[in-house]
Amino acid sequence: MSNQSLHFSSETETSMNAVLISASASRYEGDWSSIPHSHTFTELFYVREGKGSFLIENQIFPIEKDDLIIVNPHLSHTEISNGISPLSYFTVGVDGISFSFNDHRDFQIFNCRKKQADLLFYFNAIFQELDKKAEGYESICMHLLEILTLQLKRLTDSAFEVISSQHPSRACAAVKRYLDSSYSESITLDDLAVFSHLNKYYLSHEFTKYYGISPISYLNRKRIEVCKELLENSDYGISDIAHQAGFSSQSYLSQSFRKYCGMSAGTYRKLIKQNKKQITSDSGAQYTEKEAGTSL
């Protein structure tokens, strides 16, 4: 007799502190205009059929069947359907959480075609549960949402985390997007106050409350991430990198880099090059061993 026994830890708990706001199924039939809008909650947009474009903060991205777009709160967006192959899609609104992507953007587009999981099944199931409202449907919807998120983590190469969302104000969300896109400019707290039409002390307090870091510290962290990428993937000198990342001087970059990374920018670059060289050397050695084995 063959027997396979599997065990599940009863200590496992659901990790999402989320509230499902809405779910809808739509098909573009040319009877409404695509008007940019935003929400106070996170939106998951899944393309069932068709082709079109997705407009996010004045950026346009092509979308088609089995694309999933995640849009964090307060981000202006809309869909534009292809007239020949109109869009058909599900949307799910989720309050209480947002997605933290590794590139620090407030949105992400996932290509889910040719994946070994049917994400459409979960969207359809959530919609059906909300439509019928049978006993226990709220719990089922929340578990479906968590399963959907876990499946997405399996499928994508774009790492992300689900974090609690405390409804950052529209102004704070706009400041964060401004810092993400304009980090190379000279930016002070006074500039951000003018940009957001808020008192600078109030802005700093609210930004820190919702994002866990002050706006200027967030700006410096963003600049450090840009520096690390340039150090890893370019031959620019340290002074040029400091300028491109928005640091006022090479010495300020050096001071900030050591504070955040525990080493100088030059040491970081040297370590990255050594690691790449070692990986290349190891790969070459493995290839040589394979050739030797083949020739025996």
N, C-alpha and C positions, 0 to 999 in steps of 0.2 A: 504494500500500500504506500502511495506517495502522499505526503502531507506537508503543506507549507503554512507556517504560522507567523503572522505579522502582529506587532503590538503598536498601540497608539498611546502617547503620553496624555493622561487626563489633565495634566497641569497646563496644557496649551490653552491660551486664551485668545480671544479676538483682540487685535491690536488697533483697530480703527475706531476713533472717537468721532464718528460722522453721522450726519442726519441726511437721509435721502429726501430731497426737495421735490423732484419731479422726474418724469420720464416721458418722452414723446416719440412718436414715429411720424416722419414727414416725407412727402414726395414733392419735389418742385414741379409745379405745373404752369409756371409763368403768370400766376395770379397774385403775386405779391412782390414787393421790391426788397432787395437785399440791403438793409440799412445797418450800418455799424452800430453795435450796442455793447453793453457790458453787464455783468452780474455781480452781486455781492457774494456769490457762491462759485465753486469750481464746476466747470462744465466738461463732460466727456461727450465727444461728437464722433459717432462711428458711421462710416459710409457703407450702406448696404448694397447699393447699386449706383451706376452712373459715374460721371466725371464732372469736374468743375474746379473752382479755386476757393481758397480760404484766405480771407483778408484779416490780418492781425496787425494792429498798430501801423497801418500803411505799408505793410509788407504782404506780398501776394505769393501763395504757395499752391502748386497744382495738387489736387486730391482726386482719388478715385476709389473704386470698390476695395473694401478691407483696409482703408486707412483709418487710424484713430487719432483724433486731435484732442489733447488735453489743454484746457485754457484755465489758468488760475483766476481768482477774483479780480474785478476792476480792470480787466484787459479788454480794450475795444476790439471787436471782431465781427465778422459776418461771412456767410457762405455765398458763392456765386455759382450758379448751375450752368453746365454746358447745355446749349439748346438742343443739340442732336442726341446727347445721352444724359438726360436730366438726373439730378441727384436724388437719391432716396436714402434716408439716414435715420438713425436713432440719436437722441440727445438725452443725457442723464445729468441732472443737477444735484450736486452734493455739497452740503454745508458742513462746516466744522473742520474741514481738512483742506490742505493744498499740497501741491507736488513740488518738491525741491529737486531740480534737475542739475546734473553735474556741470552744465555750462552756464548756470545761474539765470537762465531765461525763465519767464513766467508761462511758457507754453512749450509744447513738444508735439511733433507729428510722427507717429509710429507707422511704419509700413508693415502691416500684419499679413500680407500675402505670402503664400507658400510656407506658412507656419503650421506646426503640428498641434494646433489647438484652435477650436472654433470660438473665438471671442464673440462672434455674432450671437451664439447661443445664449450667452449670459445677458447681453443687452435685451434680447427678445424675451428671456425669462423674467427679467426685472419689469419690463413693460407689461407683460401678461399678469404678473402678480399685482401690480398697481392698478391694472384695469379691472380685475375680478375682485380684489380685496377680500379674498377668502381668509378664514381664520389663520392667524400666524403669519400673514403676508409681510408685515413689517420686518420680522426677524429673518424671514427667508430672503427678502430684498437686501438686507444688510450683509448677510452671509454671501449672497451672490456677488455683491459689490466687492467684498474682500477677496473672494476667489478670483474675480476678474482682475483685480490689482496684482495678486500673486502670480497669476498666469502671465500677465504682461511683463513682470520682472523676469520671468523665465525666458520670454521670447525676445526681449530687446537687448541690444548691446549698449543702449544709452542708460546708464545707471541713474536711478532716482530714488528718493525717499518720500514717504507720505508723512507729512507733519501736521500738527494741530494748527488750525487757522483761527485767529481771534478777530477776524474782520478788520484788517488794517483799513484805515480810511482811504478814500479815493486819492487824497493828496499824498499820503505816505506811499501808496502803491505807485503813483506817478513819479515820485522822487526816486524810488528804487529802480524803476525802468530807466529813468534819466541817468542815474549813476552807472547802470549796466552798459548804456550805449555811449556815454560821453565822458568816460573815465580819463581819456587822454587830455581833456581840457583842464584848465585851472579852475577848480571849484572850491568854494568856501561855504561854511554854514550860512553866511549871509546871502550868498548866491542862491542856495537852496530855499531859504526863507522867501526870497523874492519870487523864485520859480513857483513855490507852492502857495504863496499868499498867506503864509502862517508866521506867527512869531517864532524866531529861531529856537528859543528855549522850549517852546511847546512842541515844535516839530521834532527836535532831538529827543524829547521825552516820549512822544508817540511812536516815533520810528523805533526807538530802543524797546519800547513795550511790545511791539508786534513782531520785530525781527530779531530781538535779543542782542542787538549791537547798534552802536550809534551810527548816524549816517556817514560821518567822516571815517570812522573805523571800517565801515562796510566798503567805502570807496578805496581805502588803502588796501584792504584784503583783495578787492577786485583787481587792483593794479598789480599786486603781487602775483595773482594767478596768471595775469597776462605776461608778466615778466618770466615766470616759470615756463610758460609755453614757448616764448621767444628764445629763452636760453636753451631749451630742449631741441627746438626745431629750426633755428636760424643761426647764422654766423655773425649777426650784428654785434658790435661792441657794446660793453655795458652802458656807456654813456648814451648811445643811440637807443638802447632798450629803455633806459630811464625816461628819455624824451617821449618815445612812442607810448609808454604806459602812463604818462601823465605826471611823473615825478619831477619836481622842480630842479633837481640836480642829481648827479650820480651819488654824491655823498648821502643824500636823503634816501635814495633807493637802497644803498648799502646798509644804512641804519635800520630801515624798515624791513628789509629782507632778512637781516640777521635776527630781528625781533620775532618775525613770523615763522621763519624756517630754521633758526638755530645755527645758521652758517652763512657765509658770504655768498653773493651771487656767483662769483668766480668758482668757488668750491663746489657749488651746486652743479654748475655746468660741467666741471671736470668729472664729478661723480657720475653724471648722466652719460657722458661720453665713454667712461670706463665701463659702465654697465652695458651700453650698446655694443662696445667692442667685444666684451666677454660673451654676450649673447651670439654675436656673429661668429666668434671663434668656436663656441660650443656647437653651433649649427654646422659649421664647416667640418668639425671633427666627426660629428655624427654622420654627415654625408660621406666622408672618407671611409668610415667604418663600413657603411653600407656597400660602397664600391668594392672594398676589399673582400667583403663577404660574398659579393656577386662573382668576383673573379676566382674564388676558390673552387 
